Amino acid sequence: MIGADRYEAGMAVRRAVLGDEHVDRAALDPFGADFQRYATETAWGAVWTRPGLDRRTRSCVALSVLAALGHERELALHVAGALRNGVTREEIAEVLLQVGAYAGLPAANRAFEVARRVLADG
């Protein structure tokens, strides 16, 4: 998949996972337009559309990496996205527990705080 096809496929997955509101809000920033296109084509169009993992699994992987790296804003987006992809609250907690074992307790502690806030809002 190349070019416009990758972008369109990526945009469909991005909207399904992150929601229209987030994607539309990101599109309002002309300064970051090229970056948004790049992210849509690469992360969403080239990776999330691959057949090797289902969306539930990709969500769990995204949660663990974002939590381990301390990317709280993106983690919050992906907690909501994981729920859209059928990951349960209990499974999200298990992923974050795993983060504690492999990335450290402070990373998991902060990730639990972010997830708790998102889950309370949802």
N, C-alpha and C positions, 0 to 999 in steps of 0.2 A: 504494500500500500504506500503510495507516495502523494506528496503535495496536497491538493484540495481534498482528496479522498481521506488521507490521514487526519487532516484537520476536522473534517465533518464527522468522521467516526469518533475522534477524540472528543469533540464537542458534545456528541450524544452521550458518551460515557460520563464525561465531566458533569453534565447537567443531571444525569441520573444519580450520580454519587453525591455531588456537593449541593445540588438543588439550583433551580433557576435563579432564585434571589441572589445567591452569591455570585454566580457566573455573570448575571446581568450587571451587578454592582461593579465587578472587576472590569467589565467592558466599558464603563463610563470614564475610565482613566486613559486619556490619549497618550500621556507620557509613557505608560506601561503597555501600550497596545502590542508592540512587537514582542515583548516578554510574554504576554498572555497568549499570543499566537504560538510562540515557541513552546511554552508549557503545554498547551493543548495538543500540538502536533507530536511532541516527544513523550512526555509522561503519559498523557491520556490516549493519544492516537497510536503511538508505537509500542507502548508497554501494556497499558490497561486493556487493550483490545486483543492481546495475544491469547491463544487458546490454552496455554500451559497451566494457568491457575484460574479458578473461578473468582468472581468479584468478592465473595465473602473472604476467601483466603487472602486476596490482594489487600482487602481492608485490614485484616489482622496484621499483615506484614507492614503496611503503612503505619498503623498505630504503634507498633513496636519500634520502628525506626524513628518516627517523629518523637516519641516519648524519650527514647535513648539519647537523641540529639538535643532535646530540650526545645523543640520548635512548637511552642504552646499554641500559637494562633492556628497553625496548620493542624495540630493535633485536635483542637476543638472542632474544626471543620470535618476532620476525618472520623471523629467519634460519631457525629451526626450522620455522616456518610455510611459508616459501618452499620448503623441501625437500619438505614435505607437498604443496605445490601443483605439484611437478614441476620447480622451478628447480634446476638442477645446481650443484654446488660451483663449477664454472668460471664459470657465469653470475653467481653471487653475487660472485665475485671481479671480474668485469667491471663489475658495477654499482658496486662500491666503488671501482674504478679511476676510473670516471666521476665519482664523488663527489669524488675528489681533484682532477680537472680543473676542476670547477665550484664546489665548496664549500671547497676547500683541502686541502692535504696533511695537516695535523694532524687534521682531521675524518676523512679516509679512513684515516689511520694507526690511530687509535683504533677505527674501525669494523672494520678488519681484525683487530685484537686481539680484539674481541668475537666476531666471526664465527669466528675460529680456535678460540676456546674452545668455542663451541657445536658446531662441526663435529667437534672432538676428542671431545666427550661423546657425539655421535650416532653 
